[in-house]
Amino acid sequence: MSARLVIDTLDFAYKGGEHHGKIVVSDFERLQDYLVGDRDELKYMVSGALDRDGNPVLRVAVQGTISLQCQRCLGELRHMLDLRTELLLTRNEDELSRLDENESADGILAKPDMDILGLIEDEIILGLPISPRHEESECSLGTLNHNDTAGATPLFTALTQLKKLH
């Protein structure tokens, strides 16, 4: 795994810090459960700033393409990521609780030792589709007619034969 990038979030935001780079998706341990391949590379940028009300925020941007598994045909599905998130930094749990009541803003608890790559991984996972699927015209199962087993995999052909027995 790549060296971790740790920042003091409030200091980073107040000083207008910025960090950007590229990372291979194999470096994200938790993301592996969602992926078919792990050789893709993503570009990211994390910047600190003050919003229009003077509150500290982290802005996270991630771009690239990853390989997910189509839930319809179980084949590889190339998914384009273009995530842009602004996270309001809260100083304590009470502020975070009040922010949670306001659904128009996303927030996280400010930490003196936040792992930025962990934050990026969180944002990627939150941005993934719930049920990734090809378009019907692109999906290998989308071209099959329910009554036609031509072109079906041996498993589906066998299941069709079992269905005819009952």
KALINZI-V593543 format. One record per pair of residues at least 12 apart in sequence whose ideal C-beta (glycine too) atoms are under 8 Angstrom apart, sorted by the first residue. I is the first residue (numbers start at 0). J is the second residue. If there is no record, write none. Layout:
I:J, I:J
This chain:
0:26, 0:28, 1:22, 1:23, 1:26, 1:116, 3:114, 3:115, 3:116, 3:117, 4:18, 4:114, 4:115, 4:116, 5:112, 5:113, 5:114, 5:115, 6:18, 6:112, 6:113, 6:115, 7:110, 7:111, 7:112, 7:113, 8:47, 8:55, 8:57, 8:88, 8:107, 8:109, 8:110, 8:111, 8:113, 9:55, 9:88, 9:90, 9:109, 9:111, 10:111, 11:47, 11:57, 12:47, 12:48, 12:49, 12:55, 12:56, 12:57, 12:88, 13:47, 13:49, 13:55, 14:47, 15:46, 15:47, 15:48, 16:46, 16:47, 17:44, 17:45, 17:46, 17:47, 18:44, 18:45, 18:46, 18:115, 19:42, 19:43, 19:44, 19:45, 20:42, 20:43, 21:40, 21:41, 21:42, 21:43, 22:40, 22:41, 22:43, 22:116, 22:119, 23:37, 23:38, 23:39, 23:40, 23:41, 24:37, 24:38, 24:39, 24:40, 24:41, 24:65, 25:37, 25:38, 26:116, 27:116, 27:119, 27:120, 27:123, 28:120, 29:120, 29:124, 30:120, 30:123, 30:124, 33:67, 33:124, 33:127, 34:65, 34:66, 34:67, 35:66, 35:67, 35:68, 35:75, 35:76, 36:66, 36:75, 39:63, 39:64, 39:65, 39:66, 40:63, 41:61, 41:62, 41:63, 41:65, 41:80, 41:123, 42:61, 42:62, 42:63, 43:59, 43:60, 43:61, 43:62, 43:119, 44:58, 44:59, 44:60, 45:57, 45:58, 45:59, 45:60, 45:115, 45:118, 45:119, 46:58, 50:85, 50:87, 54:87, 54:88, 55:87, 55:88, 55:109, 56:85, 56:86, 56:87, 56:88, 57:85, 57:86, 57:88, 57:107, 57:118, 58:83, 58:84, 58:85, 58:86, 59:82, 59:83, 59:84, 59:85, 59:86, 59:118, 59:119, 59:122, 60:82, 60:83, 60:84, 61:80, 61:81, 61:82, 61:119, 61:122, 61:123, 61:126, 62:80, 62:81, 62:82, 63:79, 63:80, 64:77, 64:78, 64:79, 64:80, 65:77, 65:78, 65:80, 65:123, 66:78, 67:127, 67:128, 67:131, 68:131, 69:131, 69:132, 69:133, 69:138, 70:130, 70:131, 70:132, 71:132, 71:133, 71:138, 71:140, 71:141, 72:133, 72:138, 72:139, 72:140, 72:141, 74:133, 74:138, 74:139, 76:131, 76:132, 76:133, 78:127, 78:128, 78:131, 80:123, 80:126, 82:122, 82:123, 82:126, 84:105, 84:122, 85:105, 86:105, 86:106, 86:107, 87:104, 87:105, 87:106, 87:107, 88:106, 88:107, 88:108, 88:109, 89:106, 89:107, 89:108, 89:109, 90:109, 91:108, 92:108, 94:106, 95:107, 95:108, 143:155
